[in-house]
Amino acid sequence: MMTTGLKTTCKTAFKTAAVLLAVFSLSACGDATPRSTGARHDAAPHQGVGASQYAQGGWKAGDRTSWEQHLKARAQYGQNDYSRMPNQ
């Protein structure tokens, strides 16, 4: 009778150890927390990045008024679907 109790205890201990091993080994597979918080702001956006093939014509780096005008025009004409719809 004692061996049956000992076997049950060993089986339970083995199952517990196996579950703990699985939990600890799978916990290493999670996402890493980001080290930096938020975006870096080294310079103002209207300063530009220098010569770029993606820069829109008519805008000069460092010209804040021109930057704001281009953003307003893009928001109004490029991203506003209602302004592009034909009048019915």
VEXMI-806519 format. One record per residue (C-alpha): residue in one letter; x, y, z. Coordinates in Angstrom, 3 decimals, decimal comma, padded with zeros to 6 digits. Example, Ala and Ser with C-alpha at 12.3 -4.5 7.8 and 13.67 -1.06 7.14 Angstrom:
BEGIN
("a" (012,300 -004,500 007,800)),
("s" (013,670 -001,060 007,140)),
This chain:
BEGIN
("m" (000,000 000,000 000,000)),
("m" (002,869 002,349 000,700)),
("t" (004,339 001,884 -002,741)),
("t" (001,055 002,919 -004,377)),
("g" (001,000 006,175 -002,404)),
("l" (004,650 006,788 -003,210)),
("k" (004,024 006,145 -006,916)),
("t" (001,088 008,548 -006,923)),
("t" (003,144 011,203 -005,178)),
("c" (006,002 010,737 -007,642)),
("k" (003,623 010,947 -010,610)),
("t" (002,070 014,119 -009,236)),
("a" (005,470 015,654 -008,585)),
("f" (006,636 014,708 -012,070)),
("k" (003,511 016,213 -013,689)),
("t" (003,937 019,397 -011,664)),
("a" (007,596 019,649 -012,634)),
("a" (006,729 019,060 -016,296)),
("v" (004,065 021,770 -016,259)),
("l" (006,408 024,234 -014,537)),
("l" (009,167 023,443 -017,014)),
("a" (006,779 024,040 -019,924)),
("v" (005,561 027,332 -018,451)),
("f" (009,068 028,637 -017,803)),
("s" (010,387 027,569 -021,188)),
("l" (007,452 029,129 -023,054)),
("s" (007,638 032,350 -021,080)),
("a" (010,923 033,125 -022,838)),
("c" (009,063 033,202 -026,173)),
("g" (007,079 036,340 -025,328)),
("d" (007,502 039,777 -026,862)),
("a" (010,349 041,862 -025,569)),
("t" (009,417 045,174 -024,033)),
("p" (010,511 048,197 -026,072)),
("r" (013,499 050,011 -024,664)),
("s" (012,652 053,454 -025,983)),
("t" (009,412 055,250 -025,315)),
("g" (007,929 057,324 -028,101)),
("a" (009,491 058,923 -031,108)),
("r" (012,677 060,925 -031,010)),
("h" (012,447 064,543 -032,029)),
("d" (015,894 065,593 -033,137)),
("a" (014,739 068,476 -035,300)),
("a" (011,513 070,147 -036,313)),
("p" (009,679 068,336 -039,142)),
("h" (009,844 071,354 -041,446)),
("q" (013,657 071,206 -041,359)),
("g" (013,587 068,262 -043,745)),
("v" (016,215 065,597 -044,303)),
("g" (018,171 067,293 -047,049)),
("a" (017,952 066,323 -050,694)),
("s" (015,325 063,638 -051,160)),
("q" (013,576 062,186 -054,165)),
("y" (010,359 062,149 -052,140)),
("a" (010,314 065,868 -051,337)),
("q" (007,489 067,700 -053,068)),
("g" (008,430 070,439 -055,478)),
("g" (007,966 073,987 -054,280)),
("w" (008,930 073,238 -050,711)),
("k" (012,293 074,282 -049,313)),
("a" (013,778 072,696 -046,207)),
("g" (013,553 075,020 -043,220)),
("d" (010,597 077,050 -044,567)),
("r" (007,912 076,482 -041,937)),
("t" (005,186 078,483 -043,717)),
("s" (005,659 076,531 -046,912)),
("w" (005,608 073,279 -044,923)),
("e" (002,300 074,184 -043,284)),
("q" (000,761 075,231 -046,609)),
("h" (001,764 071,939 -048,226)),
("l" (000,293 069,977 -045,305)),
("k" (-002,998 071,876 -045,528)),
("a" (-003,194 071,362 -049,291)),
("r" (-002,428 067,652 -048,942)),
("a" (-005,074 067,237 -046,267)),
("q" (-007,671 069,124 -048,309)),
("y" (-007,049 067,790 -051,807)),
("g" (-005,088 064,590 -051,417)),
("q" (-006,732 062,913 -048,438)),
("n" (-010,232 064,410 -048,370)),
("d" (-012,472 062,078 -050,367)),
("y" (-015,425 064,456 -050,209)),
("s" (-013,546 067,161 -052,096)),
("r" (-012,702 064,687 -054,883)),
("m" (-016,258 063,421 -055,392)),
("p" (-018,116 064,875 -058,387)),
("n" (-021,079 067,057 -057,570)),
("q" (-024,352 065,241 -058,153)),
